[in-house]
Amino acid sequence: MARIVILKIYSTVELAELAHQFLKQNGIQTTVQVDDIGGMIPTANVSLGVKLLIDENDLEKAQELLQIT
């Protein structure tokens, strides 16, 4: 079973969603994780960040696509 890791932490949901959609179009599944307490505190994602999660096996390819070093 593969491990889920953080690919990147974004400052906004919109930026994380853009990366998510780009990777999806390139055949890589990711999950956007926002910790805003179920939408009750939408500004919480600013301080906690928006995590883009990925299967560890796809990490290297995703980093190349997003040019993350």
C-alpha positions in Angstrom: 0.0 0.0 0.0 1.4 3.4 -1.1 1.9 6.2 1.4 0.2 9.6 1.0 2.6 12.5 1.2 2.3 16.3 0.9 3.4 17.5 -2.5 3.1 21.2 -1.7 1.4 23.6 0.7 -0.3 26.5 -1.1 -1.5 29.8 0.4 -4.9 29.6 -1.3 -7.5 27.0 -2.3 -7.5 28.4 -5.8 -3.7 27.8 -6.3 -4.0 24.3 -4.9 -7.0 23.5 -7.2 -5.1 24.8 -10.3 -2.2 22.4 -9.5 -4.7 19.6 -8.8 -6.4 20.1 -12.1 -3.1 20.3 -14.0 -1.8 17.1 -12.5 -5.2 15.4 -13.1 -4.9 16.3 -16.8 -1.5 14.6 -16.8 -2.8 11.4 -15.2 -1.8 12.0 -11.6 -4.4 11.9 -8.9 -4.1 14.3 -6.0 -6.3 15.5 -3.1 -6.7 19.1 -1.9 -6.9 19.2 1.9 -8.1 22.4 3.5 -8.3 22.7 7.2 -10.9 25.4 7.6 -12.9 23.6 10.3 -15.6 22.4 7.9 -16.0 25.8 6.3 -16.8 27.4 9.6 -13.6 29.5 9.5 -12.7 30.0 5.9 -9.7 32.2 6.7 -8.1 29.3 8.6 -6.6 28.0 5.4 -4.5 31.2 5.2 -2.6 30.4 8.4 -2.6 26.6 8.0 -2.1 26.4 4.2 -3.8 24.3 1.7 -2.1 20.9 1.3 -1.9 19.1 -2.0 -1.6 15.4 -1.2 -0.3 12.7 -3.5 0.6 9.0 -3.6 4.3 8.7 -2.8 4.8 6.7 -6.1 3.7 9.7 -8.2 5.7 12.3 -6.2 8.7 12.6 -8.5 6.7 12.9 -11.7 4.4 15.5 -10.1 7.4 17.6 -8.9 8.8 17.6 -12.4 5.5 18.7 -13.9 5.1 21.5 -11.4 8.8 22.2 -11.4 9.1 21.9 -7.7 12.7 21.5 -6.4 
